[in-house]
Amino acid sequence: MKLRPLGDRVVIKRVEAEETTKGGIILTASAKEKPQMAEVIAAGPGGVIDGHEVKMELKVGDKVLFSKYSGNEIKFEGEEFIILSQREILAVVEK
């Protein structure tokens, strides 16, 4: 099965959290914060949302930053994902 978001929504998956600090200290699972960086797994088609034309600026594979409390966390086929609106994405990480 596959997730296909509707409207201006995107499905993202968190990237793995760092296991050590820059100073070399190893973090335990309870000390790690959930990362706020994720990869876009699927993006909706955009379209007219609440009377406004929404153009999707995100595409599958983009690395993005998002707010800690945004979106809805779901489990799908044993994996954790977040579904949120494109407007809840704070930035795209470019290399």
N, C-alpha and C positions, 0 to 999 in steps of 0.2 A: 504494500500500500504506500501511498504518497500523500503528503500534506500539500494542499493547494489553497493558499490564503485568498480571501476575497477583498475587493475594493483596494484600499490603500494600506492593507496590512502586510507585514512581513513575518516570516518564521526565522528565528535566529537560534544559534546554539552557542553557548558560552565556550570560550577558549579555556584551556586548562590553566589553573592557578599556578603561580610560581611556588616552587617548593623550598627555595632558599632566598634570602634577602641579598641585596647587592654586596653586603659585608660578609656573606658566606654563612649566615646563621640559618640552620635548617628549621623550617616551620612545621609544627604538628598540624594535623587536620583541623583541630578546633581553633588554631590561631590564624588560619588562612581566611581571608575575606573572599567572598565570591567575586570573581572578576567581572568588570563592567565592560569587557570587550567581548565581542561575539562575531561569528561568521554568519552571513545571510545564507540560509538554506533554501528559501523559496520567497518569491515576491508576488504580490497580487498584480492585477492588470491596471490599477488606477481607475480613472473614469470620473464620473460626476459623483462627488461625495458631499452630502448636505448642501446641494445646489452650487458647488464650486468644482471646477475642473481640476483634477489632481493628476499630475504627471509623475509617474514613478521614476525616481532618481537613483534608486538602489537596484542592484542586480545580484544574482546568485554569486557567491564567492567574495563579495565585499566584506572587509573587516570594519566593524562599526563600534562606536561607543554609545552606551545608553544609560539612562538614569537608573539608579539602584532599585527604585520601587515602581518602575514602569512595566507595562505589559502583563500578560497572564502566563504563568508557568504551567506547562502541561507535560505529561508523560505520554509518549507515543511509541509503541513497539519497543519498550524497555529503555528508551532514551529520553532525556529531559530537553525540552525546547521552550522558547518564549515566543508568544505571538503578540505583536504590538503594531501600532499604527506607525507609518513612515514618519509622521511628525514627532513621534516620541524618540526617534534616533537623534542623538546629539551631534555626531560627526562621523565621517568616513575616514578611516586610517589609510593614508596613502604612503607608499614607499618611495 
